[in-house]
Amino acid sequence: QMPRGNLETVHHRALVLAQLRRWLDGLKFREAFECMRKLRINLNLIYDHNPKVFLENVETFITQLDSINHINLFLTELKEEDTTCTMYPRPESSPPQSQAVSGQKKVDIVCDALRKALEAMDANKFCLSILTSHVKKTVPELEIALQKVHELREKPPETPGAASAEEALKYLLFLVNVNDLYEHSLGTYDFDLVLMVAEKSQKDPKEYLPFLNMLKSLEPNYQRYTIDKHLKRYRKALVHLSKSGEEHFIEVLQLVKEQKLFSEALRLYTADSPQYKLVSSAYAEHLVGQQQAEQAGLLLWRCGEPVRALQAFTSCSSWRNAICVAQQIPLPPDQLALLARDLAEKLTEQRRYSEAALLLDQYAKDCEEAILALITGAVWEEALRLIYVHNRQDITETNLKPALLEAVNSQTGFLEAQVATFNRHRSRLAVVREQKEKARLDMLDEEGPDCPDAELYSEASSVLTASKYSQSNSRISSRSSKNRRKAERKKLSLKEGSPMEDRALMHALSEIITTVDKMREEIHSLLKALVLFQFDKQAGKLQLAYEEALQTMEGAVPEVWPEGLLSSNAPVTGPNSTANSIMASFQQQQQKPAASQPDPEIPTAPKMRNGVKWKLTILK
Amino acid sequence: QMPRGNLETVHHRALVLAQLRRWLDGLKFREAFECMRKLRINLNLIYDHNPKVFLENVETFITQLDSINHINLFLTELKEEDTTCTMYPRPESSPPQSQAVSGQKKVDIVCDALRKALEAMDANKFCLSILTSHVKKTVPELEIALQKVHELREKPPETPGAASAEEALKYLLFLVNVNDLYEHSLGTYDFDLVLMVAEKSQKDPKEYLPFLNMLKSLEPNYQRYTIDKHLKRYRKALVHLSKSGEEHFIEVLQLVKEQKLFSEALRLYTADSPQYKLVSSAYAEHLVGQQQAEQAGLLLWRCGEPVRALQAFTSCSSWRNAICVAQQIPLPPDQLALLARDLAEKLTEQRRYSEAALLLDQYAKDCEEAILALITGAVWEEALRLIYVHNRQDITETNLKPALLEAVNSQTGFLEAQVATFNRHRSRLAVVREQKEKARLDMLDEEGPDCPDAELYSEASSVLTASKYSQSNSRISSRSSKNRRKAERKKLSLKEGSPMEDRALMHALSEIITTVDKMREEIHSLLKALVLFQFDKQAGKLQLAYEEALQTMEGAVPEVWPEGLLSSNAPVTGPNSTANSIMASFQQQQQKPAASQPDPEIPTAPKMRNGVKWKLTILK
């Protein structure tokens, strides 16, 4: 159809749409279709107007159009877009249309519904439309379309007027890029089909015939593997290759490694086969490279490679697994002891003293080292347990007691330092807040409501600073929020006068509180050990110091995190505000684009675990 | 001085105060004092006007007044109140006075400063004023005052005009209640002083003489103890009693128990004395009654009562201590094994499976039970370790593998239930919020800005509901915040239509997220164990289910806890608001008294520990 002159298309669109809606509501699809084609109205509307009704009347639609071309036109114009939301909004009075089917895509729904109806009515007659419905799906079903063409060729339809294989293929080539079609025909592993497509295409037979002949000469599974690989369908390639005989296993391994199809490969072999073992080994090697040594160890262990499993487990301090594998091998006692010492050393470096002690005690049979590890780790009760198990009360005097006294001192010193930093930050925060509030009110007051600079002083200001986060008080930092915090820290600086100094201070205060609060269990067990050895005086002092620290911090929370802090952008009202400042801040708030701030969030008040009882009654 | 007629006191107060301030600034204390006395102006102003200047010029003040009576008048009128803040505010123009000394109380500061000056100038002459300065202190120093009277009697002053002991005592009795003075005289343990006071009082000698004679007959420490006890000064009583000889130790114990002075008593005896042991025993008994059995055990252990210590430790599952004491006793092996089993059973009840297993393995020598405890507790790696230590691979087949498969099923089921509840609450929350918002806007719109009912629909509404909190999703509940939450729950009901339903839903959603998030470690170790035994399919399903659950919850957070939720009382603006509704909500906000809501706080978004890696690469 040629484009028409402009004049001819001048219609009042609202009137036209109203008429179309009436036709569609009355199932007069033909009238609607003709009109839309003439006035170039998007054909999607036929479906979008009322999906449910359309799907229930697909046959009527086909019967009324009664034209393969028209049906194809409708199919090819299908788009995911809902035209009643975009081009042709519904009149406000009409009730909202409920979507017929959810989850599936619209184009797929319509293609499938039409094809089902077409096949039921006359598969031969509507052959080309059926092909179109395959090709137009979100993920085009080219193989199925090709298969149908192939069937036409095998069994030419007897009905007069039905499309021949020739015509159908031509039509497909009109719809789809020829190379795509060729590749997909290869993907059916049907050489007749491939040849048929190749012949219709403008491809050079000298190019494709040798390739096809080579393929034909191969063992069927290996042939399919070769095709899959050519089409970059590596998963399928792996499946076919694995079926093509043991002599190709080296290729399997190569493919698996190249394409990292380890998990898929494992599923293709039984756990007791040599192939399974080889794939597992390769996978393990890959995992070790990915810092996943523990999982590598599990694979190696279960496929019967204990020595390599031991290596993997040892490398990542997965000590329980390492020791089990070692006993399975079995390692001779002296080597097991060496292994235990080796693992214990690594664990000690990671401050996992209890586990190190277990290894030293039970596998290296060195109770003295074990007890010392526990003392170093401040695991007092367990240290005492081992002392009694091995009847080594001498260590109590030589090591345990001195370590207890040292621990009191270091904990007391640590608490003092934390409290001092805390108080310094807290005072500074009060100063910074006062300055900010004053600056903001001044600005609002002097320059009136439209002053854009006032924003700079609001809590939500997004001024960046490049200076480094200069302070870290957390001895124990939880890994989980580490990365997020790291990113935020870059914006927060405790340097006096930095734009986000208040938040940096809140952040630092929050960290101190969390750190000190986390000490409850540690202090509790230290106090008990001190009491047991009659160090009541030292214990009493520590208890007092810790209690005061906790009280200081708990008492500061309402000041550092006042109620309503998060809504600090609410209009400024108060004794120091003026009519101007209130209106200005109110307007600012509305002008501010929502969710435009990539700022570090305002740190929330840390929760103190007051439920964790740590105090000793006997030290009051 | 008689009160004067009204007419005479009519002065313009501002003028008078201005004059007084000028006098005080000019150190004209006499003029100021006279004027204030005449016009009944509170004498505290003399100090309050400028504390620093007053303290620097105490001698001048005394010299100018030059009257014991006047000084006494000033002292007796002293109050903690700062009159420049209350009765006589400073004129606005004057600079704020910096407080001279902080920490100490004003009355004490003035009394001490005056006394120091008086004693330096003429202790005899100002005797009565000095006594007043002792008596007027926040905690009256009656003993010191009495002591001074006593000194006067011993060494009568030779200066003419100086007060005699007689006069001084009379004056004291005028200032202080006679019974108080008598009791305090007893407290000096000085019978001369007691008699002196008793004679001056109207007490009946038949009443006090026998008591005093009885006291005199006692051993000095026991005498003091009797007096202390009479005066209810139990700590002092304990100290004196402990010094009064071993024959009174039964009384010591009685006093300690009655007055719960255990810690104090322990400090009075050396750790190796029999008294120390007896006090410790008594203390331990008391502590057990206070649910502090572990601390009781520590006291008993260190004072050499291991059998009773063992009992205390066992009763509170303090198993490491119990086992140590048992080995110290030493318990014969079969009894130690029984003890270990007993403790293990208690620990199992508390879901402390690893510890139970250690006891069963190392002390009860029952590796099978130990391994089963670990399997029950889903401590897979440790179970496997013991299996290898004791070469009991048979248990892997009979118990470990079936338990793993059961664990997958129960975890999958649990996750499904959590996700279902989560989605139900989430949908319901959306409905409730929409209803609330609609109701609020309707109300604001219809009834205009002054409608008080609109408040009911705001987030901060404080309507209470008596219905029970009907749902608990937390398998694992942290003790720390338990009590606080319990109180809040009473206000929160998930029942449809309850006034706080939205918060109850947020609370429930938050708990589900926390519960599911806490499963990371558990799921990780289960997945590893499953992989080791080739249960890849089951592990894969569980990994997928858990990942979907986490994604569902993480995805819901921005919807359930939208940004700016806490400031939901900010003026309502948006497509559905009208000028009326905006102004109404804005006004409401200002009318609302700050911090008047004892409401449960809006639950904050739980933090998900995305840093805890739980997924296995090999299961993707």
HADDOCK unambig.tbl for C-alpha pairs under 7 A between the chains (distance, minus, plus):
assign (segid A and resid 263 and name CA) (segid B and resid 618 and name CA) 6.35 0.50 0.50
assign (segid A and resid 298 and name CA) (segid B and resid 532 and name CA) 5.52 0.50 0.50
assign (segid A and resid 302 and name CA) (segid B and resid 532 and name CA) 5.80 0.50 0.50
assign (segid A and resid 302 and name CA) (segid B and resid 533 and name CA) 6.95 0.50 0.50
assign (segid A and resid 320 and name CA) (segid B and resid 381 and name CA) 6.54 0.50 0.50
assign (segid A and resid 320 and name CA) (segid B and resid 382 and name CA) 6.96 0.50 0.50
assign (segid A and resid 320 and name CA) (segid B and resid 385 and name CA) 6.06 0.50 0.50
assign (segid A and resid 324 and name CA) (segid B and resid 385 and name CA) 5.75 0.50 0.50
assign (segid A and resid 324 and name CA) (segid B and resid 388 and name CA) 5.76 0.50 0.50
assign (segid A and resid 327 and name CA) (segid B and resid 388 and name CA) 6.63 0.50 0.50
assign (segid A and resid 381 and name CA) (segid B and resid 320 and name CA) 6.55 0.50 0.50
assign (segid A and resid 382 and name CA) (segid B and resid 320 and name CA) 6.97 0.50 0.50
assign (segid A and resid 385 and name CA) (segid B and resid 320 and name CA) 6.07 0.50 0.50
assign (segid A and resid 385 and name CA) (segid B and resid 324 and name CA) 5.77 0.50 0.50
assign (segid A and resid 388 and name CA) (segid B and resid 324 and name CA) 5.77 0.50 0.50
assign (segid A and resid 388 and name CA) (segid B and resid 327 and name CA) 6.65 0.50 0.50
assign (segid A and resid 479 and name CA) (segid B and resid 611 and name CA) 5.76 0.50 0.50
assign (segid A and resid 480 and name CA) (segid B and resid 609 and name CA) 4.98 0.50 0.50
assign (segid A and resid 480 and name CA) (segid B and resid 610 and name CA) 5.65 0.50 0.50
assign (segid A and resid 480 and name CA) (segid B and resid 611 and name CA) 3.42 0.50 0.50
assign (segid A and resid 480 and name CA) (segid B and resid 612 and name CA) 5.76 0.50 0.50
assign (segid A and resid 481 and name CA) (segid B and resid 609 and name CA) 6.95 0.50 0.50
assign (segid A and resid 481 and name CA) (segid B and resid 611 and name CA) 6.31 0.50 0.50
assign (segid A and resid 532 and name CA) (segid B and resid 298 and name CA) 5.54 0.50 0.50
assign (segid A and resid 532 and name CA) (segid B and resid 302 and name CA) 5.80 0.50 0.50
assign (segid A and resid 533 and name CA) (segid B and resid 302 and name CA) 6.96 0.50 0.50
assign (segid A and resid 566 and name CA) (segid B and resid 566 and name CA) 6.82 0.50 0.50
assign (segid A and resid 566 and name CA) (segid B and resid 567 and name CA) 6.95 0.50 0.50
assign (segid A and resid 567 and name CA) (segid B and resid 566 and name CA) 6.69 0.50 0.50
assign (segid A and resid 567 and name CA) (segid B and resid 567 and name CA) 4.78 0.50 0.50
assign (segid A and resid 570 and name CA) (segid B and resid 570 and name CA) 6.26 0.50 0.50
assign (segid A and resid 609 and name CA) (segid B and resid 480 and name CA) 4.89 0.50 0.50
assign (segid A and resid 609 and name CA) (segid B and resid 481 and name CA) 6.96 0.50 0.50
assign (segid A and resid 610 and name CA) (segid B and resid 480 and name CA) 5.49 0.50 0.50
assign (segid A and resid 611 and name CA) (segid B and resid 479 and name CA) 5.58 0.50 0.50
assign (segid A and resid 611 and name CA) (segid B and resid 480 and name CA) 3.38 0.50 0.50
assign (segid A and resid 611 and name CA) (segid B and resid 481 and name CA) 6.37 0.50 0.50
assign (segid A and resid 612 and name CA) (segid B and resid 480 and name CA) 5.83 0.50 0.50
assign (segid A and resid 618 and name CA) (segid B and resid 263 and name CA) 6.39 0.50 0.50
